Amino acid sequence: MSSEPKLPASAPNRRLRVAGIVGGVVAILIVAAGIATRAADSRQLRTWTDAQAVPSAEVSTPLRGMSGATLQLPGRLEAFSRAPQFARVSGYLKSWRVDIGAHVKAGELMAEIETPDLDQQLLQARGDLASAQANASLAESTAKRWQSMLASDSVSRQEVDERTADYTAKDALVQAARANVERLVATKGFARIVAPFDGVVTARDTDVGALINAGSGSGSGPELFVVSDTKKLRVYVQVPQSYAPTIRPGATAQLSVPEYPGRTFPATVTALADSINAASGTTLVQLLVDNSSGQLLPGGFADVRFNLPVNQQALRVPANSLVFDEHGLRIATLGEDGRVKFKIVTIAHDYGETVEIGSGLGANDRIIDNPPDGLSDGDRVQVAAGSNGAKPHA
């Protein structure tokens, strides 16, 4: 009878130990992997949290001014020449030949005045002249006769001088009477109301049979007609004192009027008052606009826009980059180390969306657009995605 060989009793225990060791190693590896994963996740979370704690902002650089500001002011249109026509003689309006809107030429008859009183004065003056001439003629012949008798010693020198002086005095009366007649004739000529220049009749304030009083102003007759030259129009604008140095003769502007929406008319500055109105703080500026087409109406309102000159060396930044707090007016800039540095600046001109910086900013500074609240000097800021650091601010 054969017998099988017997295994040693320690073999099962050895396998169990090996299995236990393998299981322990696996468990250790699993635990180590979990710890490593957690550590990596923790580091990633900490990095993400730190990154989120750094504010992001768009960054740009200031640019030179590419276009000037527009100064928009109200103005009024006036005729290039405007001449109210008053009567120089009293009487009654006999007739008128032109009405409002009529185009007249220089010297064209517009109305006639009937002057009965003046006519009688002229008749009397002519009678006085004839009488003076007759007296002077008699005095002249008498003086000549006495002058001829002086040669024969028939009369004295004294008597001749008296007759000569009498003729001189009467001749002076003739000259005075003639001047009076000529004055009344010239006055009679003003019974014809004529156009002073080529233009348009813009007012008529009289009618046939109206009593006309000579003169103008208070206590006399009203203006009969108004003749205006509207081929060119004057435009008057009150410019604020701060802008007065930038608007000089020869500068251009654009006009717009309510009756032609969307259209503009070019105008040129021709004169300035060169003084400031103490009540309004403005200076009067006169412009000239061509109106050969007759589309613009004198006396009307106009919107005047001036293109102010550009300072090519000035720097412009977005208006939303300005910060005004207890430290004053400042701009947040971003240094090469990614940290914020605030700079105190001054504004030269405000153009609405952009401002022109007067001082405190360099051309190479990187400015932070619309800086976040609570930003302070030395804070770290990251540049937002898509920010190229050089947006135009023309």
Secondary structure, DSSP 8 states (H G I E B T S, - for coil): --------TTHHHHHHHHHHHHHHHHHHHHHHHHHHHHHHHHHHHHHHHHHHHS-EE-EE--EE--S--EEEEEEEEEEEEEEEE--SS-EEEEEE---TT-EE-TT-EEEEEE-HHHHHHHHHHHHHHHHHHHHHHHHHHHHHHHHHHGGGTSS-HHHHHHHHHHHHHHHHHHHHHHHHHHHHHHHHHTTEEE-SSSEEEEEE---TT-EE-SS-STTS----EEEEEEEEEEEEEEEEGGGGGG--TT-EEEEE-TTSTT--EEEEEEEE--S-BTTTTEEEEEEEEE-TT--S-TT-EEEEEEE----TT-EEEEGGGEEEETTEEEEEEE-TTSBEEEEE-EEEEE-SSEEEEEES--TT--EESS--TT--TT-B-EE-TT--S-----
